[in-house]
Amino acid sequence: MVEFEDVAVDYGAGDLLAEVSLALSPGSFHFLTGPSGAGKTSLLRLISAEIAPTRGRVRLFGEDPAGMDRDGIARLRRRIGLVHQDCQFLDHLTLAENVALPLLAAGHDPAAASQDIAALLGWVGLARQADALPPTLSGGERQRTAIARAVIMDPDLILADEPTGNIDWDMSLRLMTLFVELNRQGKTAVVATHDLALIRAVKAQTQARVLRIAGGRVALAGADL
């Protein structure tokens, strides 16, 4: 599903990532960890085709984004759901309307998917807040809304960048349960986090593997994490 071959990223101050080679198989669950500034977000941006590598090759779903036009990259990215730590919403739209935005951007009629949106909000535990506005939501509610928005297009790959960074432990575990459920439904998941305790807790429930970034290199972490 995702292949890196000797990939490097250089923003002008030397390689942030260098000689990264990895392969993520369909249906796998990977955590991505490492110190702040190590390149976790850049790696996720490479996987989502938001940036291109300085050197090396990235293949997504068997295709090379480097040879694609804007429409081709957009087609690839519709197969990817993104959840950010600082999730952004349109504050004048309801929670349900924000979740439906990817449908609108893809040219679909959100009204035709109203039952799917309602079911998805129920799944993340926000059925009663469907008509709420984003400023009224708690941090945990915002992150659950972000997960609902990320999966409304039924993507094959879910990428989450520090999704639990601004919420407490109990809500962090609840959010991770949603990612585990998505993975059990066949979605490939990559979750970036610096929280090793959270990784240990989730690894006990699933066959998640851990990728560690240090010194620009990415390696599979051992069992002694």
N, C-alpha and C positions, 0 to 999 in steps of 0.2 A: 504493500500500500504506500509506503514511504521509503525511499532509498536515497542515501547520501553517499557520494563517492568523492573522497578527498576534498571536502568542502571547507572553504575559508571565508570569513567575513572580516573586512578591514574597513573601518569608518574614517581612516586617515591617520590613526595613531598607532598603527601596527595591528596585527591580527588579534581580534577579539576571540574568534574561533579559528582553529587551524587543523587541517588534516582530519576532519570529522567524517568518518564512514560508519554508517549504521543502516539497519533495515528494520522497519516496523511491520509486522505481519497483520493481516486483517483479523479483527477480533481481539487484538492484544490490548493490555492495559499497562502503560508505563508512567511512572513518576519521573519527573525531571527535577533534580536538586543541585545545589551548589551555592557558594557564597554570593552575596549581593554584587551585581556587576559582572558576574562570571559569563553571562551570555545566554541565560535561560530564555529571556524574551526574544532575543535575536534568533535563537534556534526555532522557537515557535513561529516567528515571522517568516522564516525560511520555509517551514512546513506548510504554512498557509499561503505561500506565494505572495506575501506582502512585500518582500524584498528578494533580490536575486543574490546568489553567492558571488563573492569577489573572484573566487577560483573554485574549480570543481563542478560537480553536477548534482542536481537534485531532481528526482523523479517522483511524481505524485500520481498515484493510481496508474502507474505504468507509462506516464507521459512526462515530457520535459517542458516545464513552463517557459524556459528560455527561448524556445522556438515558437511561442504562441503570441497571437495578437491579444488585444484587450478582451475581446469577446471569449476567446479560448480560456484565458485565465479566469474570467468571471464564471465560466462554466465549471471549471475545477473548484473554484472557491464555494460554489453552491453545494458542494459535497462535504463542506467543512463547517462545523459549528464552533463559534468562538465565544469564550467566556473570559472577561477581563476582571482584574481586581477592582478597578474603578469603572464599574459599568455605567454607561451613559444612556440616558433615556430622554425622550421629548416630554418635558414636564406638563405640557398642555394636553397630552393624550393620556387616556386611561391605561391601566396596566394591560388590559386585553388588547388595546390598540397598539401599544408598544410591542407586545409579543407578535402581533400580526405584521409588523413592518417588513420583515424579510419576504413575506408572501407578496406584499404590494410591490416591493422592489423587483421581484422576479416576474411581475406581470400577472399575478394571480388575483382573484377576487377574494379578499379576506372574509366577506360575508358568506361566501360559499363554504368556508372552512370554520364557521363559527362554532360548530359542535366539536371539532377537533381542538380548537383553541380552548374551549371550556373544559374539555377532558384533560388537556395538558396542564391547565392551571390547577385542576383538581389533583393531578398527579404530584405537582410540586407543593401542594398544600395551600394554594392561594385562591381557591374557588370563590370565597367570600369577598376577596379584594379585587375582583375583576374590574370594577368600575372606579377603583381608587386611583388617585394621581400619584406619580412617583415621589414627590416631596413628602408624602405622608407615610412612606414605607420605611421600615427599619432596615438595618444593614443586611440582615439575613433574608428579609423579604426581597430586597433588591437583587441579591445574588440568586435567589430561586427564580425570580423573574428573568434574570439574564440567562439562566439555564433553559427555561422554557422558550425564550426567544431563539437560543442557539439551536434547539432541536426541532423547531416548528417545521423546517423544511426536510426533516428526516435525513440528516446528513449521515455519511458513512464514518466520518472522523470527527471527534470532539477534542478541541484544544482548550485548556483552561490555564490561565496565567495567574498564579497566586489567588485563586478564587476564595480562599478562607482568610486572607490577610487582615481583614477588618472586622472579623466577627469572633464570637467567643467559642470555646471548645465544643460545647454541646451542639451549637448550630453548625460548626465545622464538620462534625461527625455526621450530622443530618444531611448536609450538602454532599459529603463524600458518598453517602448511601445512594444518592441519586446517580452519581457517576458510576458507581458499581452496578446499579440496576441497568443503566444504559449499556454498559459493557456486556452484561449478561444477555442483553437483547441482541448482541452481535456488533455493537458499535466499537470501533477502535478509539481508545482514549489516551490522551497524553495530558497529565496534570503537573504543572510546575509549582513547586512549593519548597520553602526552606524549613518547613516544620517536620522534623524527623520523627517526632512522637506521633504525628498524624499518619505519616507513612507507615510506621510500624503497626498502628492500629488497623489500618486498611489492609495491609499485607496479610493480616491474620484471616481476613474474610475472602480474599481473592488471590489469584495467581499473578498479581502485579509484579513487574520488574522495575528496577530503579536505575536510571541513568544519572550519573554524576558528572557535572562539568567542573573542571579545575584546570587552570593554566591554559585555557583555550582548547583543551581536549575533552572528549566525551567518552566515558567508560562505563561499563555495567558494574554497578556496586555489588559487593559481596553480601553474603547472608548475615554478616555481623554488623549491618547498618545500625 
